[in-house]
């Protein structure tokens, strides 16, 4: 799914900008901006590449996908929280590389 799901289906409804990303407890909270009316129907999926890069600090690659059916010309913001516990390894820390976000996010557990 990480590689095979298209970022953009050509309709323009999948376009977004990540405005914030932070780890709070065991969750990754992501804020986005996208076209829409209210943002209430925007759905977000966080997908893991399914591999761990073994560097000094283990790393995982993540990608955010959205499905936006709102057909308004306004720009709306939305925040969503994703549970990170399934990404844990034997170590007590992992670095998360979120596509479209500059910098790494360190998840300590």
N, C-alpha and C positions, 0 to 999 in steps of 0.2 A: 504494500500500500504506500510506503514511503516513496518509492521510486515510480510506481505505476499510476498513481492517482494524479490527474492533471491539476496544476495550480490554477489554471484559467480555462474555463470551458468555452470561451469565446463570447459569452453573453455580457461580460463585464461585471457580473454579479459576484465574482469571486475575488475582486480586487480589494486590497486592504493594506493598511500600514500599521505596524506594531509600534505603539507609542510608549508602552511600559512593559516591563517583565521583571518580576521579583519573586523570590522564594519566601513564603511565610509558612513556618512550621513544615509540614509535609506536602505543601501545595505550591504549584507554580501559578501565579496570578498574572494574566496577560491582558493588557489593554490594547484595543485596536481602534482605528478610524476606518470607516467604510461608507459608501453611499447608501442612502436609505431614508426611511421616514422616521422611525422611532428606535430602530435597532432591536426591538423586542423579538423579532422572528429570526434574527441572525443566529445561525448555529455554528459552533466552532468545534473542531476536532484536533487534538494534539496527537501526533503520530511519532512513535519511536522508530528509528532505523533498524532496530533489532540486533544491533551489534555494540560491543564495548571496545573502545580503542584503549589498548594497554600502554599508557604513558605513565609518567611519574604519578599523576593523579588520573584515575580512570575517567574516560569521557564517553558520553552518549550524544548522538545527534538526534535532534527533534525538529519537527516541521509542523506548522500550524496551517490548517485548511479551514476555510469558511464556506458556508452556503448561505447566501443572502438573496431572498426572494422579494425584498422590498424594492419597488420601482420608483422611488422619489429621488430628486436631485440634491437633496440635502446631504451633508456629511454628518454622520452620527458616531458616537463613541460607545463602546461596550467593553466591559471587563468580565473575564471568566476565570474560574479557578479550576486547576487540574490536579488530581491526586498523584503524587510522585512515588508512593511507596512501592509500586510494582517495578520501579527502576533501580531499586537498591541492589547492591552487590555485597560481597563479604567485607569490603572495606567500609569505613565509616564516612566516606566522602566521595562524591563523584561530580565531575564537571559536566555541565549541560551546554551543548552548542545548539542554540535555537536559530534556525534559518531566518533571515531577515532582521536579526537583532545583533547589534555590535557588542562584542564581548561575551565572555563565558559567565554562566551562572553556577555558583558552587552550592551544591546540595549536601549538607552535612546532617547525618542522622545517627 
